[in-house]
Amino acid sequence: MNKKIVFWGATGQARVLYECIAGSGMELVALFDNNKQLESPFPEVPLFFGESDFMSWHSLHQDERIYFLAAIGGSKGKDRMAIQTWLQQQGLSPYTARHNTAFLAQDVTIGSGSQILARSVIGVQTQIGRACIVNTGAVVDHECIIGDGVHICPGAVLAGCVEVGRYATIGTGAIILPRVKIHEGAVVGAGAIVTKNIPAYTVVAGNPARILRSF
């Protein structure tokens, strides 16, 4: 019997995760989102809106074990973590998604609710936090430490021993050189080449990456 799962989020990341769980023994039974203008991207899966709809739906499924994923991409790691925490408080179980084409070294650790997408590579002794996204074709080399809520966007490359603080975003195609530390909440622009540590809550871009602004 398939295990039941719900997604919070009903746009692009939900589509990616739906393909990611194909053949995994998970059955997507409901979607939730705060945007009432949306329609379900999957005709066979109902879409509900906001916490009140969720509580009504959940009241009908109290006796079932339901898994979930926070299907929110972009630089919204805090939102992803907040949703994950709230859904766990309601009694749901976070699911850790791994596409069948991803490569993970045997000693990698992956936090609950994280999403390891197609053709990504995670090297030996790397630690991935909770509610992270390692997106399509991204490479996280050996002994990296990735904090909660981080998004490593498609095609980004992290060399060995890189540390990424919680909620940071590494943009599409960016390259992080060895032993660099990206602090909490930082945003690395697409295609940037990062050669030195990046302060918290700054936006960097370019080759070599330079600070554009703080927030």
PyMOL commands that set and color helices and strands:
alter all, ss='L'
color gray80, all
select helices_A, chain A and resi 12-20+50-59+77-89
alter helices_A, ss='H'
color red, helices_A
select strands_A, chain A and resi 3-8+26-33+47-49+66-70+93-94+97-98+103-104+109-110+115-116+121-122+127-128+133-134+139-140+145-146+151-152+157-158+163-164+169-170+175-176+181-182+187-188+193-194+202-205+210-214
alter strands_A, ss='S'
color yellow, strands_A
deselect
rebuild
show_as cartoon
